[in-house]
């Protein structure tokens, strides 16, 4: 098995992005699967173009994208991406689409094709806080979650893809009183456990993952 793992470059004024920093530190092999690492720009469509090109080059079985969710206290495995760009800030090239479809001919939403609850269980089992998330937002993370599923459905049938959000890493919390963070070592440990679950679970486990409102 080959798994393409993508991580964004820094955005929003942050000097680093724990997404690409953690992806770079992943082992080259996890549970027998080859791990292919790719940095992607925090830019609408260019992010998808870079992933599409890497899929064509490497033919991975799975595409797992990782993004920063500053303010979240745990690793969150995303359930669904929606066909909507509504960017709260400009991306790294100044684009700021508002209430625009990502793909005009796409459905309103795509569910992750990964075993999200098995992934959460594995991350928690490794001693790292994790949960299922029911919204990936409407910025570039959702853009990539939805867009990669669209690309797979139209160009690479049978390939699985999904998205994981991670908290700020500890150094980013300096000067942000009360904002949760996680050490980079723990983020890498959690992502490794999540990838192990992808390798071991072609279908998801039956376990509640709904949120308390």
C-alpha positions as CSV (number, residue, x, y, z in Angstrom):
1,X,0.0,0.0,0.0
2,X,1.1,3.6,-0.8
3,X,-0.3,6.5,1.2
4,X,0.2,10.1,0.0
5,X,0.1,12.4,3.1
6,X,-0.1,16.1,2.4
7,X,0.5,19.1,4.6
8,X,0.0,22.8,4.1
9,X,2.6,25.6,4.2
10,X,2.2,28.4,6.8
11,X,-0.7,30.8,6.4
12,X,-2.6,33.5,8.2
13,X,0.6,35.2,9.6
14,X,1.9,32.1,11.4
15,X,5.6,31.5,10.8
16,X,5.1,27.7,10.8
17,X,2.4,25.2,10.0
18,X,2.2,22.1,12.2
19,X,0.6,20.3,9.2
20,X,3.7,20.2,7.1
21,X,6.0,20.0,10.1
22,X,4.3,16.9,11.3
23,X,4.0,15.3,7.9
24,X,7.8,15.8,7.3
25,X,8.5,13.9,10.5
26,X,6.3,10.8,9.7
27,X,8.2,7.5,9.2
28,X,8.7,6.5,5.6
29,X,6.8,3.3,6.3
30,X,3.9,2.8,8.7
31,X,2.3,-0.7,9.2
32,X,3.9,-1.9,6.0
33,X,2.6,1.0,3.9
34,X,4.9,3.4,2.0
35,X,4.4,7.0,3.1
36,X,4.8,9.6,0.4
37,X,5.0,13.2,1.8
38,X,3.9,16.3,-0.1
39,X,3.8,20.0,0.9
40,X,0.9,21.9,-0.6
41,X,0.2,25.6,-0.9
42,X,-2.6,27.2,1.1
43,X,-4.1,28.4,-2.1
44,X,-7.4,27.5,-3.7
45,X,-7.1,25.1,-6.7
46,X,-3.3,25.2,-6.7
47,X,-3.4,22.9,-3.7
48,X,-5.6,20.5,-5.6
49,X,-3.5,20.7,-8.8
50,X,-0.4,19.8,-6.8
51,X,-2.2,16.8,-5.2
52,X,-3.6,15.7,-8.5
53,X,-0.2,15.8,-10.1
54,X,1.3,13.7,-7.3
55,X,-1.5,11.1,-7.6
56,X,-0.7,10.8,-11.3
57,X,3.0,10.5,-10.6
58,X,2.9,8.0,-7.6
59,X,-0.4,6.2,-7.9
60,X,-1.1,6.0,-4.1
61,X,-3.9,3.9,-2.7
62,X,-4.9,6.5,-0.1
63,X,-4.6,10.3,0.1
64,X,-4.6,11.7,3.6
65,X,-4.5,15.5,3.9
66,X,-3.5,17.2,7.2
67,X,-4.3,20.8,8.1
68,X,-4.0,23.2,11.1
69,X,-7.1,24.0,13.1
70,X,-5.9,26.6,15.6
71,X,-8.2,26.6,18.6
72,X,-9.1,23.0,18.5
73,X,-7.8,21.0,21.5
74,X,-7.4,17.6,19.9
75,X,-6.7,15.8,16.6
76,X,-10.0,15.8,14.7
77,X,-10.7,13.4,11.9
78,X,-13.1,15.0,9.4
79,X,-16.3,13.3,8.4
80,X,-17.5,15.4,5.5
81,X,-16.4,18.2,3.0
82,X,-18.9,20.6,1.5
83,X,-19.0,22.1,-2.0
84,X,-18.5,25.7,-0.7
85,X,-15.6,28.1,-0.5
86,X,-16.3,30.9,2.0
87,X,-12.9,32.1,3.0
88,X,-12.7,34.1,6.3
89,X,-9.3,35.4,5.2
90,X,-7.4,35.6,1.9
91,X,-5.3,32.5,1.0
92,X,-1.6,32.8,0.4
93,X,-2.1,34.4,-3.0
94,X,-4.8,36.8,-2.0
95,X,-7.8,34.8,-3.2
96,X,-10.9,35.1,-1.0
97,X,-13.8,33.3,-2.7
98,X,-17.1,33.8,-0.8
99,X,-20.1,31.5,-1.1
100,X,-18.6,29.9,-4.3
101,X,-18.9,26.3,-5.3
102,X,-15.6,24.4,-5.5
103,X,-16.8,22.4,-8.5
104,X,-19.9,23.6,-10.2
105,X,-20.9,20.1,-11.3
106,X,-20.1,18.5,-7.9
107,X,-22.6,17.3,-5.3
108,X,-23.3,19.4,-2.2
109,X,-20.9,17.2,-0.1
110,X,-18.6,14.2,-0.1
111,X,-18.0,12.0,2.9
112,X,-14.5,11.0,3.8
113,X,-13.6,7.6,2.3
114,X,-11.4,6.7,5.3
115,X,-12.3,4.7,8.4
116,X,-12.7,7.9,10.5
117,X,-13.9,6.2,13.7
118,X,-11.2,3.5,13.6
119,X,-8.7,6.4,13.2
120,X,-10.0,8.2,16.2
121,X,-10.0,5.0,18.3
122,X,-6.4,4.3,17.3
123,X,-5.2,7.9,18.1
124,X,-6.9,7.7,21.5
125,X,-5.4,4.3,22.0
126,X,-2.0,5.9,21.5
127,X,-2.7,8.3,24.4
128,X,-3.5,11.3,22.2
129,X,-6.8,13.2,22.4
130,X,-8.8,12.8,19.2
131,X,-12.4,13.0,18.0
132,X,-14.6,13.0,14.9
133,X,-15.3,16.4,13.4
134,X,-18.5,17.1,11.5
135,X,-17.2,20.3,9.9
136,X,-14.0,21.1,8.1
137,X,-14.9,24.7,7.8
138,X,-15.0,26.6,4.5
139,X,-11.4,27.6,4.0
140,X,-8.6,25.7,2.2
141,X,-8.8,22.6,4.4
142,X,-12.4,21.9,3.4
143,X,-11.5,22.9,-0.2
144,X,-8.9,20.1,-0.2
145,X,-11.1,17.6,1.6
146,X,-13.9,18.1,-0.9
147,X,-11.7,18.7,-3.9
148,X,-9.6,15.5,-3.6
149,X,-12.7,13.4,-3.2
150,X,-14.1,15.0,-6.4
151,X,-10.8,14.3,-8.2
152,X,-10.8,10.7,-7.0
153,X,-14.4,10.2,-8.0
154,X,-13.8,11.6,-11.5
155,X,-10.2,10.6,-12.3
156,X,-9.1,7.9,-9.9
157,X,-12.0,5.6,-9.0
158,X,-11.3,3.3,-6.1
159,X,-8.8,5.6,-4.3
160,X,-9.6,6.6,-0.8
161,X,-9.1,10.0,0.6
162,X,-9.8,12.1,3.7
163,X,-8.7,14.8,6.0
164,X,-7.3,15.3,9.6
165,X,-7.1,18.6,11.4
166,X,-4.4,19.1,14.1
167,X,-4.1,21.7,16.8
168,X,-1.5,24.5,17.0
169,X,1.8,23.0,18.1
170,X,3.2,24.3,21.4
171,X,5.4,27.0,20.1
172,X,2.5,28.6,18.3
173,X,0.6,29.1,21.5
174,X,3.2,31.5,22.9
175,X,1.4,34.8,23.3
176,X,-2.1,33.2,22.7
177,X,-3.3,32.9,26.3
178,X,-5.9,30.2,26.7
179,X,-5.4,28.7,23.2
180,X,-4.9,24.9,23.3
181,X,-1.9,23.4,21.7
182,X,-0.1,20.0,21.3
183,X,3.5,19.1,21.1
184,X,4.8,18.2,17.7
185,X,5.9,14.8,19.0
186,X,2.4,14.0,20.1
187,X,0.9,15.2,16.8
188,X,3.3,12.9,14.9
189,X,2.5,10.1,17.2
190,X,-1.3,10.7,16.7
191,X,-1.0,10.9,12.9
192,X,1.1,7.7,12.8
193,X,-1.6,5.9,14.8
194,X,-4.3,7.2,12.5
195,X,-2.4,6.0,9.4
196,X,-2.0,2.6,11.0
197,X,-5.8,2.5,11.4
198,X,-6.2,3.3,7.7
199,X,-3.9,0.4,6.7
200,X,-5.7,-2.0,9.0
201,X,-9.3,-1.0,8.3
202,X,-10.6,-0.9,4.8
203,X,-14.1,-0.3,6.3
204,X,-14.9,1.6,9.4
205,X,-15.8,0.3,12.8
206,X,-19.3,0.8,14.2
207,X,-18.9,3.2,17.1
208,X,-20.6,6.4,18.1
209,X,-18.8,9.5,17.1
210,X,-21.5,12.1,17.3
211,X,-21.0,15.3,19.2
212,X,-22.9,16.6,22.2
213,X,-24.7,19.8,21.2
